[in-house]
Amino acid sequence: MEIFKRQSNIPLYKQAYSWMKEKILNGDWEPGKQIPPEPVLSVDLGISRQTLRQAMQMLINEGFLYRQPGRGTFVQYSKSNYRLSYLYSFSEQMRELGKEPSSKIIDIKTNYRPSDAIANKLMLKDTGRVHKIVRLRLADGQPMSIERVYIDVNLCPDLHTKDLDRLSLYTILENEYKLQIKHGDISLQATMADEEQAALLQIPSGSPLLYMKCLTFLQNQRPAFLTLARYPYDKYLFTISMPRKNEEN
């Protein structure tokens, strides 16, 4: 049985695009699952591989599919909505979306001497030291971000002994050290993944990333920690609600 109408005014690649998109939207092709290989799918659909690639590229451009070199083409996970209207942890974000958060420690140093720029942001003296924690953040086992955190060792001297693979940093600071987190100042910019970041995030080197800097403050307005995080562009949607600025008369 022929799937596509060759005499139609709609090009074959657009018909194939619509057919594959419907497979994704109705759940036949599940998020994170590999779709059939090109040779198999082109035969099943009765179209050339070139036509199939055109259709697949449209879906990749729209964020429905993604390629992993040497592995194949996969259905993209839905984007995680990161609301910038209030401050909340990665773990809180993921659980709100029905996903199970976890972390993988990439590097951890205690009594680490930060750069002058980081020390200034954290309002540390020349002798000030920090915990430096680098983690790969995951949701349902899938890489979601690379996070580097710098926090004054005086606030939590034995932080490096805590279960940072499983627990949220916010949870540890608030529950175990009784620190009251008040707010955070956030900035966002575009960057690209280097080879190490790409390997951790399982994306091609040079892929676009969203780079976030967040300086988090305590109730007494003291800087608590600085987070530098990199997010794959196609896994996050950053949203914010902004009131209209009142014009002065």
N, C-alpha and C positions, 0 to 999 in steps of 0.2 A: 504494500500500500504506500503510495507516494505521500510524503508528509507535506511537501511544499508545492505551490502552484507555479510552475515554470513560465506559464503564459501571463502571469500577473504583472501589473505595473509596478508592484513592489519588488525591489531587487532581492535575489536569493539571500544575500548576507543579512538583510534586514529581517527577512522572514525567520532565518536561523537565530538571529539576535532575539526576536520576540519569543520564539519557542524556548530558548534557553533561559531567558529572563522569567518566563512563566514557571519553568521548572524550579527556579530559585524561590520565587515568591510564594508558590503553593507548597513549598517544603519538600518536594521530591528530591532536590539536591540540598542537603543540609549544610549549615554554616560549618566551616572548617574541614569539610569533606572534599576529597579530590574528585573532580569530574572525570568522565571517561577520557582516555588518551585521544589525541587528535586523529591518529589513523583509524581507531575504532569508531569514533563519533562521526567522522566524515563519511565512512561507509554506511553506518546506520542511518544517517540523514540523507544519504544520496547526493552529497555535494562535495566539491573539491576542498582540499585542505586550505587552499588560499582563501576561498569563500568563508570557510569556518573560522579562519584566523581573523578575518575582518569583523565577524560577528563577536568573537571572543574579545577582541581589542576594544570594541564599543563597551562591553560589559566591564572590562578592566578599567577603562576610563571613567565609568560611572560608579566604580567602587563595589560592583557585585562579585567580581572575580579578582584573584591575584595569582601571579606566577611565582613559583619557587624554582630557581635554576637547578636543573638536574633532577627535579622531583615531579614537576607537572603543574597543573592549574587547579586552584582550589576555590571553593565558595568563601567569600569574605564574611567575617563576623560582622554583626551589626555594630555601628559606631557607639561608643560609650559617651553619653552626654555629660560633659564636665561643666557644671554650672558655676559661674564665677561670682554669683550673688552672695555666697557665704562660704566660709572655710570648712572643709571637711576632708577626711583622710581618704587615701586610695581604697583602703579596706571598706570604708563606709560607702564610697561610690559604687564599688563592685557589688556589695551585698544588696544595695538599693536596686541594682539591675538584675538581681537573681543569680549572680555569679559568685564563685568561691575564690576569694583572694588568697594569694600566697606570695612568698618572696624567696629569692635565691641570693645569698650573700656572695657578692663578687669580690669585695675587699672591705676590710675593717681595720682601722688604726685608732689607737687611743693615745692621748698626750701628743697629738699631732700638731705641728706648728703650721698654722694656716698662712696663706699669702697675705700681704698687707691689705689688699682689697677686701678679702673675706673678714679679716680681723676688724677692719674699720666698720663693716656692716654689722658685725656682732658686738661692736663697741668693746673690744678686748684690749687689754694693755699689751705692751710689747712682749711680756712673758706669758701671755694668755695661750692656752692650749685647747684643742677641740677633739671630739670624736669625729672621725671621718668614716662614713658608712656608705658603701656603694652597693645597691641592690637591684636585681632584675625583678620587676613587679609582674606578677602573672595573675590571670583570671581564668579559672577552669583549666589551668595548666598552660595557657597560651601567653606568650610574652606581650606585655602591654606598654611597658615603659622601663627606662633605665633611670635610676634615681640616685643622686649623690647628695648626702646630707652632712652638714657641718654644724655641730652643736657644742657649746661651751661645756667642758668637762666638769666645771664646778656645779652645774645644774644637776648632773646625773653621773657621778664618778664611775659607777660600775655598769654603765649602760651596755658595754660590750659583752657583758655576761648574760644579758637577757635574750629571750627567744625571739630574735628579730626576723627569723625565717617565717614565723607563724603570726606574731602579734603586730598590731599597728603601733607605729611610733607614738602616735597621739595617745593611744590606750596606755602604753607604758609610762609616758610622761605624766599623764593626768591621774592614773590610778596608783602607780607605784611611787612616783616622786611628788605627787600632790601639786603639780604645777598647773596653774590656771591659764590656758591658752586663750588669748583674747581675739586677735585678728591677724591677717597676713597681707602683705603688699606683694602683688603679683605683676610680673611683666611677661609678655610673650613675644617671640620672634621666630622666624623661619631659619632653618639650618639644614644640613645634609648629614647623613649617616656615614661615618668612616667605616673602615673594614671591621674593626672590633665591635662597634655598636651594631653594625648590620648583622654580624654573626650572632650576637646575643638576641636581637629582635627578630631574627630569621627573615630578613628582608635583603634585597640587593644593595650592595655598597653604593652610596650616592643617592639613596632614596631620600625624599623630603621628610624632615622631622619638624615637630613643633617643640621649641625649646622654652621651657618655663623656668623663671626664677621666682621663688617665693620666700620672702623674709617674714618669719612668724614671730609674733610678739606675745609676751605674757600680759597678765592683767595689769601689772605695774608699768607697762610700756617698755620693759626691758626686752631687747631682741633675744629670742630663745634659740632659733636655729635657722639656717639657710638651706633651702632645698633647690637643687639644680636638676631638672627632670627633662628627659627627651621622650617624646611620644611619636609613634608612627602617624603620619598625617591622616591615614585612611581608617584609623581605629577610634578617633576621637572627634567629637563635635563640641566646641567650646561655645557656651551661650551665656549671655548676661542680660539682665533687666536694668535699664537705665532710666531714671526720671528725667523729665525735661528741665533744663536749667532755666531758672527764673531770671528774666532780664531785669536789670536794675533801671529804674526810671531816671 
